[in-house]
Amino acid sequence: MSTVRSSRRIERAGVNALRALLEENDHIVQEIDGGNDHGEDMIVNFTRGGKRTGCWIAIQVKSGKTYKRANGYAIPIEDHFDDWRQSRIPIIGVVYDMKKRELFWVNLTEKLKATDQHPGWVQIPNTSLLSEETVHQFYTDVATYVGDTRMQIRAATQEDALTEAVRARQGLDPLTAPNPLFEGLASFTLRHEERLDVIAKDVRRALPLLILVTIMAWEWPRQIRFAEGSAAASPILWVLNLYAFMFFMALTMYFEFRAGRFPKETWRWLSVIASNFLWIPFVDPDGDRGWWGTTWIIAGSLTPVIGMGLLFIAFVHFARDRMKIRRTQDG
């Protein structure tokens, strides 16, 4: 029968003590199988307020007298220098003092990034105690480092996040390695992700309005030319009157979209009015002093007046009905 190494009890003492401490504080611990151990013993996902965060770390745990020093403790680097230094999640070193039954920690990735030479060992001072009293500060320090160095892991599920964290601890991944040219902008979008989502939604809702305004601006000189050739009245006032009405209809639709409603009738009327008046300069660019041009000039003068009145009556009526419903619900 196979024998159990005597050192296993010492090795497991540190892992068990650390795991118990982290889990008692609601952090998620995933031990790494010995066959897949490449320098770390566990992967930890920090939680806050009962919810997972994007902060993941890998931890190397050492136990026993070998790692005790006169002024603290030390973690051997061995052949992990490049892996720990280039890891896309922090590699944390923890030493368990079996005699004191105390844990001490150091951010190995942070320490190794500060040097180009293999140091052999990374020192841990006696003051870096990891206990029930200091575990929150431990989380704060590591989470701050993760945020400052943009090491967050974002994934839809815990399984996906764990897979990404396992890959990240192995160093730079060509699929996710940073591009310095765009990292600053990407960091800005992540910090303001919710606000940018709101802006993107508003832009999509305003798209019909923006398209209409662009078309009207492009057609402005052509509309003026048509009106000049069709009537003696001021062409600018005629076009402004027509444009103001179409713009107000589009603006009404925009705010209806923001409220989660689709104004079908307003959309139909705007489509009819826009399609009738915006194509005229192409059919008759110089205008017409006969009945044809006069008809369109009169229609373009009356439609905004009548349409604006109907629009106000309809939407004030809708708003009044909604207010009645809200008052009934509140009462």
Secondary structure by P-SEA (a helix, b strand, c coil): cbbbbcaaaaaaaaaaaaaaaaaaabbbbbbccccccccccbbbbbbcccccccbbbbbbbbbccccccccccccccccaaaaaaacccbbbbbbbcccccbbbbbaaaaaaaaccccccbbbbccccccccccaaaaaaaaaaaaaaaccccccccaaaaaaaaaaaaaccccccccccccaaaaaaaaaaaaaaaaaaaaaaaaaaaaaaaaaaaaaaaaaaaaaaacccccaaaaaaaaaaaaaaaaaaaaaaaaacccaaaaaaaaaaaaaaccccccccccccccaaaaaaaaaaaaaaaaaaaaaaaaaaaaaaaaaaaaaaaac
